[in-house]
Amino acid sequence: MLANPNAAPTARLAIHQLATAADEFAADVRAGLTARPKALPPKYFYDDLGSKLFEAICRLPEYYLTRAESQVLGRHAEAIIEDVGGPARLLELGSGSAEKTRHLIDALLQRQPELHYLMVDISPASLEAASRELLRVYPDLRITAYAADYFTALAALAGAEQSKQDYRRTIAVFLGSNIGNMDGHESRAFLRAVRRVLDVGDALLLGADLKKQADVLIPAYDDALGVTAAFNLNLLVRINRELGGDFDIRQFAHRAVYNEAAGRVEMHLVSRAPQTVGLRALDLEITFAEGETIHTENSYKFDADQLAELADDTGFASRRTWHDEMKRFSFNLLVAINQ
Ligand code: AVJ
C-alpha cells in the first residue's frame, strides 16, 4: 500500500486544550484591578499578539537572556544530554517557539532513534506554530502538546502516564528564566509539581537569569524600540477585547524598575492621568489616580546559592551548572532524588 504523505504528520501530533475555568481571566482581572496596589498575573500576556511580541523581545539587542541561554545550549547540549542517560523523552514547560529546544532535540536524536516531545504552553497559537515547524524538521519526533497553565498540565500529566514505559528517563525543561515570574513560594510549589511527574534519576533543565547591575537589567525590560512597552500594554488591549474594556492605551505608560531588595525586575503600567475605565463584561468601573500603577510582572534574578536552595527544597540535587561567556545566565541540570 502506498503511504499517504499527509497521514504521517497528524499521527505524530496530538494537541490537547486542557479546560481551565472559562471565566478565570475575568475573575483574575476583577480581583487584580480592585486590589491595592493593582496587579495582574503575567500569564495573561500571552494571547496571540502577546506571544508574537515576546518572540520579538527575544530578538532585541537589550534582551540578553535568550542569546545567553542559546549560547549555552548550542555549546553544551550534548554534554547536558549525556549526563542524563536514556533513552529519554522531553517534557517542556512553557515551550513558546521551541527554538532553543532544538539544540536538545538534536542532541537526543543523535543518541536515540526517536523522541517523544511533550510540550506545555498557555498559548494554543504558539503550540500549533511550534509543533508544525518541529514536525517539518524532525521526521522522528512525536509530539503531545498541552495548551494549559503549568499546574493544570502537570496535574494532567501526573494522572495519565502514557508512553512513559517506552523511555527510561524523562527530561523536564524549563527555559528562559520562566522561573523568574515566580516568588519563593510559587517556584517551590512549581518545582515540587514537576518533581511529582518525574522518577528518581530523571532530570530538570532549569535556565535562570542571574543578579546583575541595574544598567544591564533595566534596558532588557525597557528597550529602545518599545517592544517590551507594547508587550506590557497589550495586556490592556486584551482586556478591552475579551472583557469589553475601554482602556485608552495611550493614557498608560510602560515602566520597568529593578527592586534590588527583592531581587527582581518589576514591570508596571502607569496611569498618565486621573481616569475611570469601564469593564462591560465585569459590570465594573475602575478609577486610577495620576501616576497609579498596575503591577504586571516580576522577573526574579538569582544567585548560585538561591538556585541550590531551590533544588534542595524540592526534591532535586544540583548536578551541574553551565554559564554563557559573560556569566549573565545560569543553566542548571537538576536530578530528581529520593525525598
Ligand atoms: C518569559 C518570564 C522569562 O521575565 O524575562 C520579557 C518575560 N517580560 N520581557 C522575563 C518578559 C518582559 C520573561 N519571561
Boltz pocket constraint, residues with backbone or C-beta under 6 A from the ligand:
constraints:
  - pocket:
      binder: B
      contacts: [[A, 57], [A, 65], [A, 175], [A, 176], [A, 177], [A, 178], [A, 179], [A, 180], [A, 181], [A, 220], [A, 221], [A, 228], [A, 297], [A, 298], [A, 299]]
      max_distance: 6.0
